[in-house]
């Protein structure tokens, strides 16, 4: 009796398949819009940002007093609220896969791991950046229509006094998403990552000075939120360092988080 030829195994077939960057990006894009908590968190973050900023712009008295009226981009003071939502969004984009166990499939298909991490990071950050830009433009147009901020009336979005502050505020939104996704890769647990962010990075600057010796108290100036506040000030705040140093500090935090997360992914998921 003739024995039929053996069929190639699934593993062998998968081994011959080429995993491309475009394929990984498409996969992460589908995950983003198919997992309900992800797109709901993303929507809520931008809806809250637009809603609160619009209220501030229309009701000019809530801009923070007489001094705020001299800051054309004062409405971006609400952007940290949106950043919080996007940190949660970034964390959930990773932790939801670990919670459901679907991460095993992703890491089996792309055994080198790094591509999966980069693809998810690119999609989460890219979507946040793409939504952040029109959000700022929309709010700028509302600012001009409302005319409640005297220093901003008739000012072009690209005027230096407006542009750099608006740009800094806009960049903090995708930065929050990127920070969240790297934190999610590092801890893999939503509750743990979110608690760490709120406890150390959000509340830390207010709490730590009470516990740190005076020579170390200055460390809070180099935490992410302190650097973000300088970056989004449009050059109005230069203490204890300037915008360029703030950007370097923010990049260093991303490098530290990303490097630690990548090491853990390669070391313990390999």
Secondary structure, 3 states (H helix, E strand, C coil): CCCCCCCCCHHHHHHHCCCCHHHHHHHHHHHHHHCHHHHHHHHHHHHHHHHHHHHHHHCHHHHCCCHHHHCCCHHHHHHHHHHHHHHHHHHHHHHHHHHHCCHHHHHHHCCCCHHHHHHHHHHHHHHHHHHHHHHHHHHHHHHHHHCCCHHHCCCCCCCHHHHHHHHHHHHHHHHHHHHHHHHHHHHCCHHHHHHHHHHHHHCHHHHHHHCCCHHHHHHHHHCHHHHHHHHCCCCCCCCCCCHHHHHHHHHHHHHHHHHHHHHHHHHHCC
